Amino acid sequence: MRLDSHQHFWKYDPIQYGWMKPEWPIRRDFLPTHFPELQQCRFDGSVAVQARQSLEESHWLLSLADEAPAIKGVVGWVDLRSDRVEESLTLLAKHPRFVGVRHVVQDEPDDAFMLQPDFLRGISKLKQFKLTYDILIFPKQLPAAIELARKFPEQPFVLDHLGKPCIRDKTISPWREQIIELARNPNVFCKVSGLITEAEWTTWKPEDLNPYLGIAFEAFGENRLMYGSDWPVCLLAGTYARMFEAIDNYAQQLGADGRALFFGENAARFYGIELS
């Protein structure tokens, strides 16, 4: 099974999706029927990831999964800081396609947000439900991610978008050193996703991505890397096909077995999605 490990759906509403800037062309509906690129690039399915922080969205994504067989898993949102987090997780985890949780930590003003006691308490509840956690951060928050992974060595984590390196500025350090340190934790996987929107949107070239891909591929190895498109956010910087081609060409070095892992098997193993 070939899986796109990271994409989004939404019915656009300017209030609910206030993070979208007025000039962005993605300010419209994106639903499973709007996603022909998945099959065009020979993917069997995808993991739908939350794009707004509400329980309503988590349940809505699961309702989409009930109607669209190509949605193999849903990474939703719960308030991990709430005293009622177990109640929310119990309800959501009843659905077989609810595979994980994400919080938009990149928007939190405290760089150590993930280390706050109430958030840590919430993370500690995920294991009993066999749920994963997607880490969405900027590079400045990588030190907190490293400490979080160390605190919960049995909790599966995946770093979204390589931690959003500063590709546009061609900055490598300290991102490189921190990625290597994070990868020393065997419970942490990494999504090769969302990179073209960290590059210069109108002028990026595949070569701009290669230094960052090289560091991630070496640090995490072929068993803990997974491909993700970040569609439709990726459309801000190029078509799905062009972005996929850039990553696909780089991944040729993996060989047949490594490519099978990268383009589906690692994501299926991480999220507990049955291969078929």
Backbone torsions as a table, in degrees:
resi	resn	phi	psi	omega
1	MET	NA	130.2	174.9
2	ARG	-98.1	125.8	-175.4
3	LEU	-124.4	133.1	165.9
4	ASP	-86.8	112.6	-169.7
5	SER	-81.7	0.4	-173.9
6	HIS	-159.5	104.6	172.6
7	GLN	-151.7	173.0	-172.8
8	HIS	-131.5	154.3	168.4
9	PHE	-129.7	149.1	172.6
10	TRP	-161.9	154.7	165.0
11	LYS	-101.7	111.5	-168.3
12	TYR	-65.1	133.3	174.3
13	ASP	-143.2	126.3	-174.7
14	PRO	-63.3	-24.5	178.8
15	ILE	-80.1	-49.1	-176.6
16	GLN	-68.2	-30.3	-177.4
17	TYR	-118.4	53.9	-177.1
18	GLY	-67.1	-12.7	179.4
19	TRP	-74.3	-12.1	178.2
20	MET	-83.7	128.4	-178.4
21	LYS	-75.3	150.9	-174.1
22	PRO	-56.2	-30.7	-176.2
23	GLU	-86.7	-2.7	-176.2
24	TRP	-76.5	130.4	-178.9
25	PRO	-74.7	-3.6	179.2
26	ILE	-87.6	8.5	177.8
27	ARG	-81.4	65.8	176.2
28	ARG	-158.0	176.9	-178.7
29	ASP	-70.6	139.7	170.8
30	PHE	-133.7	111.6	-175.1
31	LEU	-128.1	169.5	-178.1
32	PRO	-53.3	-32.5	179.4
33	THR	-72.0	-11.2	179.4
34	HIS	-97.7	13.7	-168.9
35	PHE	-121.0	54.7	-179.8
36	PRO	-67.6	-21.1	-177.5
37	GLU	-59.6	-27.2	-178.8
38	LEU	-59.6	-51.0	179.8
39	GLN	-74.1	-33.7	-179.9
40	GLN	-60.9	-32.1	177.5
41	CYS	-97.5	17.1	171.0
42	ARG	65.7	37.4	172.9
43	PHE	-97.9	141.9	-179.4
44	ASP	-86.3	-20.6	-178.7
45	GLY	-176.6	-175.7	-176.2
46	SER	-149.3	168.8	172.3
47	VAL	-108.0	119.6	179.4
48	ALA	-87.6	128.6	-174.7
49	VAL	-115.7	142.7	-177.8
50	GLN	-57.9	148.5	177.2
51	ALA	-126.6	-3.1	172.5
52	ARG	-144.6	153.5	-170.0
53	GLN	-96.8	83.4	177.2
54	SER	-153.6	147.0	174.4
55	LEU	-64.2	-31.7	178.4
56	GLU	-56.4	-43.3	179.9
57	GLU	-65.2	-39.8	178.7
58	SER	-57.9	-46.0	179.7
59	HIS	-69.0	-36.2	178.6
60	TRP	-64.5	-42.8	178.1
61	LEU	-62.7	-37.3	177.9
62	LEU	-67.7	-34.3	176.4
63	SER	-67.2	-36.0	174.4
64	LEU	-63.1	-41.5	-180.0
65	ALA	-62.9	-32.7	177.4
66	ASP	-64.5	-29.9	-176.3
67	GLU	-96.4	-22.4	-174.2
68	ALA	-120.9	101.9	-178.5
69	PRO	-59.0	-21.8	-179.4
70	ALA	-70.1	-18.2	175.4
71	ILE	-82.4	101.8	-174.3
72	LYS	-86.5	-20.9	179.4
73	GLY	-158.7	156.8	178.4
74	VAL	-127.6	126.7	170.6
75	VAL	-103.0	107.9	-175.0
76	GLY	-105.0	-165.1	179.5
77	TRP	-124.6	138.8	164.8
78	VAL	-135.4	159.0	176.8
79	ASP	-80.8	95.2	-177.7
80	LEU	-65.4	-15.3	-179.4
81	ARG	-90.7	-5.5	-176.1
82	SER	-78.5	147.5	173.8
83	ASP	-68.7	-13.3	-178.7
84	ARG	-106.7	21.8	-176.0
85	VAL	-61.2	-37.7	-179.9
86	GLU	-63.7	-35.4	177.5
87	GLU	-62.2	-45.1	179.2
88	SER	-64.6	-44.3	-178.6
89	LEU	-65.7	-38.1	179.5
90	THR	-59.9	-43.5	-178.9
91	LEU	-68.1	-47.1	-177.0
92	LEU	-69.0	-39.2	-175.2
93	ALA	-69.0	-10.6	174.8
94	LYS	-66.5	-25.0	180.0
95	HIS	-82.1	127.4	-175.5
96	PRO	-64.3	-18.2	-178.7
97	ARG	-98.1	1.7	174.3
98	PHE	-82.4	109.1	-168.7
99	VAL	-114.4	-13.3	-176.7
100	GLY	-173.1	178.8	-175.4
101	VAL	-131.3	148.2	174.0
102	ARG	-142.1	146.7	172.0
103	HIS	-124.5	142.4	-178.9
104	VAL	-80.6	73.5	-176.7
105	VAL	-66.3	-27.5	-178.1
106	GLN	-58.8	-24.0	-178.9
107	ASP	-92.5	-2.9	179.9
108	GLU	-78.8	132.9	-177.7
109	PRO	-68.2	-24.0	179.6
110	ASP	-89.0	114.3	-178.8
111	ASP	-63.2	-20.6	178.1
112	ALA	-102.6	26.3	-177.8
113	PHE	-53.1	-41.2	-176.1
114	MET	-69.1	-10.4	-179.4
115	LEU	-102.4	3.8	176.6
116	GLN	-67.9	142.1	-174.4
117	PRO	-54.3	-41.8	-177.9
118	ASP	-69.1	-34.6	177.1
119	PHE	-69.5	-42.0	177.9
120	LEU	-61.4	-38.4	177.7
121	ARG	-60.6	-41.5	178.7
122	GLY	-65.1	-43.2	177.8
123	ILE	-59.2	-37.4	-177.8
124	SER	-64.9	-17.1	-178.4
125	LYS	-86.1	-12.5	-172.6
126	LEU	-70.6	-36.4	-173.4
127	LYS	-59.6	-40.9	-176.9
128	GLN	-64.4	-22.2	178.1
129	PHE	-99.4	3.4	-178.9
130	LYS	57.6	43.9	-178.9
131	LEU	-108.1	146.9	177.6
132	THR	-92.1	173.4	175.1
133	TYR	-135.6	126.2	175.9
134	ASP	-90.3	125.2	179.7
135	ILE	-94.7	110.8	178.4
136	LEU	-110.1	105.8	-173.8
137	ILE	-144.5	167.8	167.0
138	PHE	-95.7	164.1	-178.8
139	PRO	-53.6	-33.9	-178.0
140	LYS	-64.0	-16.7	-178.9
141	GLN	-99.1	2.7	179.8
142	LEU	-61.1	-39.0	177.5
143	PRO	-56.5	-39.3	178.3
144	ALA	-67.5	-37.3	178.4
145	ALA	-63.6	-40.2	178.4
146	ILE	-60.5	-46.0	-179.6
147	GLU	-67.5	-38.0	177.9
148	LEU	-60.1	-46.2	-179.6
149	ALA	-62.4	-35.2	178.8
150	ARG	-70.6	-33.5	-178.6
151	LYS	-70.5	-26.9	-176.4
152	PHE	-128.3	71.2	-173.8
153	PRO	-65.3	-16.6	179.6
154	GLU	-101.5	0.4	179.2
155	GLN	-91.5	124.0	176.8
156	PRO	-72.4	123.9	175.6
157	PHE	-118.6	150.7	169.8
158	VAL	-134.6	132.3	178.9
159	LEU	-85.7	119.3	178.8
160	ASP	-76.9	140.2	168.2
161	HIS	58.1	30.5	-178.4
162	LEU	56.7	23.0	-178.1
163	GLY	75.0	18.9	176.2
164	LYS	53.6	61.3	178.2
165	PRO	-62.9	158.4	-175.8
166	CYS	-84.1	69.0	-177.6
167	ILE	-64.8	-37.6	-178.7
168	ARG	-58.0	-36.5	-178.9
169	ASP	-95.6	-1.2	-178.3
170	LYS	58.5	32.7	178.1
171	THR	-87.6	131.1	-178.3
172	ILE	-108.5	-48.4	-177.4
173	SER	-100.6	147.0	5.5
174	PRO	-87.2	6.7	179.7
175	TRP	-52.6	-46.2	-177.1
176	ARG	-57.5	-51.3	-177.1
177	GLU	-63.1	-37.4	-179.0
178	GLN	-73.8	-35.0	175.1
179	ILE	-63.6	-43.3	179.0
180	ILE	-61.7	-41.3	179.4
181	GLU	-66.5	-43.3	178.7
182	LEU	-61.5	-40.8	-177.2
183	ALA	-67.4	-15.2	177.2
184	ARG	-68.4	-14.9	176.4
185	ASN	-87.8	112.5	-174.3
186	PRO	-66.8	-12.7	178.2
187	ASN	-84.9	1.6	-177.8
188	VAL	-108.2	125.3	173.2
189	PHE	-103.5	178.1	-178.2
190	CYS	-145.1	133.6	176.3
191	LYS	-94.4	125.5	171.6
192	VAL	-86.7	87.4	-171.4
193	SER	-150.6	160.0	170.9
194	GLY	63.5	18.7	-173.4
195	LEU	-78.8	-34.7	-174.1
196	ILE	-69.9	-23.3	176.9
197	THR	-81.1	-8.2	171.4
198	GLU	-93.4	-7.5	175.3
199	ALA	-94.6	-178.0	176.0
200	GLU	-72.4	115.8	-168.3
201	TRP	-56.6	-41.2	-171.4
202	THR	-95.2	-13.0	-173.7
203	THR	-127.1	3.6	-174.7
204	TRP	-62.6	150.2	176.3
205	LYS	-127.0	154.4	178.7
206	PRO	-52.8	-33.6	-179.0
207	GLU	-64.1	-24.1	178.1
208	ASP	-66.2	-29.6	-177.1
209	LEU	-84.0	-26.5	-168.3
210	ASN	-57.3	-42.0	179.6
211	PRO	-59.6	-36.7	-178.5
212	TYR	-75.7	-38.5	175.8
213	LEU	-62.7	-41.7	-179.3
214	GLY	-60.5	-42.6	-180.0
215	ILE	-65.6	-45.4	-178.7
216	ALA	-66.3	-42.4	-178.7
217	PHE	-64.3	-39.1	179.7
218	GLU	-72.6	-39.5	-175.6
219	ALA	-70.6	-44.1	-173.8
220	PHE	-95.1	-23.2	-179.8
221	GLY	73.9	168.2	-171.7
222	GLU	-71.2	-14.4	-177.7
223	ASN	-88.3	-7.8	-176.8
224	ARG	-130.3	21.7	176.7
225	LEU	-114.6	142.7	177.8
226	MET	-141.0	142.9	179.0
227	TYR	-78.9	138.0	172.5
228	GLY	-144.8	144.6	-175.8
229	SER	-89.8	-32.5	-168.1
230	ASP	60.8	29.5	172.9
231	TRP	-68.2	140.7	1.5
232	PRO	-92.6	5.4	178.9
233	VAL	-60.1	-33.9	-179.1
234	CYS	-60.4	-22.1	-178.4
235	LEU	-65.3	-15.5	176.0
236	LEU	-63.6	-25.0	-174.3
237	ALA	-122.3	3.4	179.4
238	GLY	157.5	172.0	179.2
239	THR	-74.3	159.3	174.9
240	TYR	-57.4	-44.4	-175.8
241	ALA	-62.9	-41.1	-178.7
242	ARG	-69.1	-41.0	178.5
243	MET	-65.2	-44.3	179.0
244	PHE	-61.6	-42.1	-179.1
245	GLU	-60.4	-39.9	-179.6
246	ALA	-63.1	-43.9	-179.9
247	ILE	-73.0	-40.0	-179.5
248	ASP	-61.5	-42.7	179.0
249	ASN	-63.0	-41.9	179.2
250	TYR	-64.9	-36.6	-176.1
251	ALA	-76.2	-3.0	177.5
252	GLN	-57.9	-29.0	-178.1
253	GLN	-65.0	-15.4	-175.7
254	LEU	-76.3	-22.2	-174.2
255	GLY	80.7	173.7	-173.4
256	ALA	-61.8	-47.5	-177.7
257	ASP	-66.4	-43.2	179.6
258	GLY	-65.3	-35.8	178.3
259	ARG	-68.3	-37.1	177.2
260	ALA	-61.9	-39.9	176.3
261	LEU	-64.2	-48.9	-173.6
262	PHE	-65.8	-40.8	-174.7
263	PHE	-95.1	20.6	173.8
264	GLY	169.6	-47.9	-171.4
265	GLU	-66.5	-37.2	178.4
266	ASN	-66.4	-41.1	178.9
267	ALA	-65.0	-41.2	179.3
268	ALA	-63.6	-41.6	179.2
269	ARG	-67.3	-43.7	-178.1
270	PHE	-62.9	-46.8	-174.4
271	TYR	-90.2	-2.7	179.8
272	GLY	71.2	36.5	179.6
273	ILE	-94.5	128.7	-178.3
274	GLU	-71.5	131.4	177.0
275	LEU	-78.0	140.3	176.9
276	SER	-149.0	NA	NA
